[in-house]
Amino acid sequence: MSIDLTDRSRDGLVDERFQSPPSSDDKRKTILAAARECIAESGLDGTSIAKIARRAGVSKSLVLYHFGTKQSLAAAAWETALADVGIRLHPSWALSRASIAWKLTFE
């Protein structure tokens, strides 16, 4: 009996059970993407942490672990959305991340 140890990743035949789990950074990015989608669809008031967690395929507690509050998550989502189009928030802004999200959402 022989065991085939050849690399099959290029063939698309890799057994998912043997792949490493997503990193914390990957999960954070997934949560941010889900938050952006949910907020775009339902607005900040119509979006809950639970809804974002379901969309991202993670637990509500993991979302809260990474971001703490819905406002902090919304601010981070706005920051990544702005960064995607080449806008960077200057660190000298005296606004908290939650204040930035509030201003961008409601003003």
N, C-alpha and C positions, 0 to 999 in steps of 0.2 A: 504494500500500500504506500503510495507516495502523496505528498502534500504539495500542492501548487502554490508557490510563494511569489509568483510574478506580480508585478504592479499592474493592477487592473483599473486604476483610477482613470486612466485615459480612455478606457473602453466603456466607462459608465457602469462598471460592474462592482463597485465598491459596496460592501455591506455596511449600511448606515450604523449598525450596532457597534462597529469598530472605529467610527469617526469620533474625534474628540468633541465634547459638548461645546456649545457656543460660549465664547468668552463673555465676561461681564460687560466689556465695551460693546460687543455685538448685541447683547440684550438691550443695553442702553440705547443704541442706535435704532433697534427695532421698536422700542417703546416711543422714542421721539417721532419716528415715522408714523406710528399708529396715532399718536397725539395730533400730529399735523393733519392727518386725514379726518379724524373725528371732529376736530375744531373747525376744519373747513366745511364739513357737512352740517354740523349742528350748532356751531358757535361755542364760545367758552361756557356760557351758562347751560347749554343743552348737552354738554359733554361731562361725563363723570369719570372718575379714576377707574371704576369698575368697567366701564365701556372701553376705555383705552386698554386696560389689561386684557380684556377679552379679544380685542382686535390684535393685540401684540402676541397673544398666546402665552401670557405670563400671569402670575398671580398679582392681585391687588397689592399685597405686601411688598412684592419686588418693585413695583412702580414707586411706592412710597419710600422704600429703602433708597432708591436712586435719586429721587427728586424731593421727597418730604411733603410737598403740598401740590395741589392742582395748579396754583398760581406759579410756583417755581417750575413746574413741568411746562406750563404754557410759555413762560419766559424762555426756557431752554429751547422749546420748539420754534419760537420766533427767532431766536438767535441762529439756529441752524438753517431756518428758511432764508433769513437774510444772508447768511454766509454762503448759501448755495447760489445766490445771485451776485455774490461778490461784495456784499456790504458787511463791514466789520464794525461792531460797536466799540467805541473807544473806551479804554479802561478808566479814563478820568471822569466818565459820566458819574454823577453823584446819585443816580437812581439805583434802587435795588432791582434785581432781576424781576421781581413780581411787579414793581411799579412800571418797568418797561413793558411787560406784557399787558398790563392794564391800559397804559397809554396807547399802545399800538392797536389794541382790540377796541377800545371805546372812544378814542378821540380821532 
